[in-house]
Amino acid sequence: MKQDKSQFIVGDLVAVFGGEIGKEGKSAEDISICKVSVVGEKDLIVESSSHRFIRNTHYTVPKNICCKLFMNPDLLATEGILKPNIGDLVLSFTRDSYKDENPEQITGILYKITYQLGKPYKCSILCGSEMKEVQYSNLMVLQSKIKS
């Protein structure tokens, strides 16, 4: 789907794509989040969000490698993650350290929740015939037992 690149305005939040072109192929998987400062005929001058405290953080980029981003700010207060409940099919996603390239992923049925200081802390997941203990904060609901 091609977006209308002429619709950028000053103050827009945009994703500016980068990537690699080489003998192994092409990719456009690098993204910088920027705010539009100036709109030209085919180009934008953008300020990088990750470099706001460094001088000369403005870059001229082609409109065709930018995608406008928008989020209704009301959703920030009204949306939340799905709370895992006993009986739900869940995924535990754990990375032990920043050096860990492959996070540990455990899928199973949420069997038990242990609370500490008034909050869910750890839980047990039934994986086939085996019980695994994981951090509750690392859970994501794959499928709820009870449909809302």
ZIDA-V558624 format. One record per backbone hydrogen bond with DSSP energy under -0.5 kcal/mol. NH is the residue of the N-H (numbers start at 1). CO is the residue of the C=O. E is the energy in kcal/mol with one decimal. If there is no record, write none. Layout:
NH&CO&E / NH&CO&E
//
This chain:
5&3&-0.9 / 7&4&-1.3 / 8&5&-0.8 / 11&36&-2.6 / 12&9&-2.2 / 13&69&-0.6 / 14&34&-3.0 / 15&67&-2.8 / 16&14&-0.6 / 16&32&-3.0 / 17&15&-0.6 / 17&65&-2.7 / 18&30&-2.9 / 20&27&-1.6 / 22&25&-2.5 / 25&22&-1.1 / 27&20&-2.5 / 30&18&-1.8 / 32&16&-2.2 / 34&14&-2.8 / 34&32&-0.5 / 35&47&-2.4 / 36&12&-2.8 / 37&45&-3.3 / 38&45&-1.8 / 40&38&-0.5 / 40&43&-2.8 / 44&61&-3.0 / 45&38&-2.4 / 46&44&-0.6 / 46&59&-2.9 / 47&35&-2.7 / 48&46&-0.5 / 48&57&-1.8 / 49&33&-2.5 / 51&48&-0.8 / 52&49&-0.8 / 54&51&-1.5 / 59&46&-2.6 / 61&44&-2.9 / 61&59&-0.6 / 63&42&-2.8 / 65&62&-1.4 / 66&63&-2.1 / 67&15&-2.0 / 69&13&-3.4 / 73&71&-0.5 / 75&72&-1.7 / 76&73&-1.0 / 77&74&-1.0 / 78&74&-1.1 / 79&75&-2.5 / 87&110&-3.0 / 88&85&-2.3 / 89&143&-2.6 / 90&88&-0.6 / 90&108&-3.2 / 91&140&-2.4 / 92&106&-3.1 / 93&91&-0.6 / 93&138&-2.2 / 94&92&-0.6 / 94&104&-2.7 / 96&94&-0.5 / 100&97&-1.1 / 101&99&-0.6 / 103&101&-0.7 / 104&94&-3.1 / 106&92&-2.1 / 108&90&-2.1 / 109&126&-2.2 / 110&88&-2.7 / 111&124&-2.9 / 112&124&-1.5 / 114&122&-3.4 / 116&119&-2.9 / 119&116&-1.4 / 121&114&-3.4 / 122&114&-1.3 / 123&134&-2.4 / 124&112&-2.6 / 125&132&-3.1 / 126&109&-3.1 / 127&125&-0.8 / 127&130&-3.5 / 128&126&-0.7 / 129&127&-0.6 / 130&127&-2.1 / 132&125&-2.6 / 134&123&-2.4 / 136&121&-2.4 / 137&121&-0.6 / 138&135&-1.3 / 139&136&-1.9 / 140&91&-1.7 / 142&89&-2.7 / 142&140&-0.5 / 143&89&-1.9 / 147&145&-0.5
//
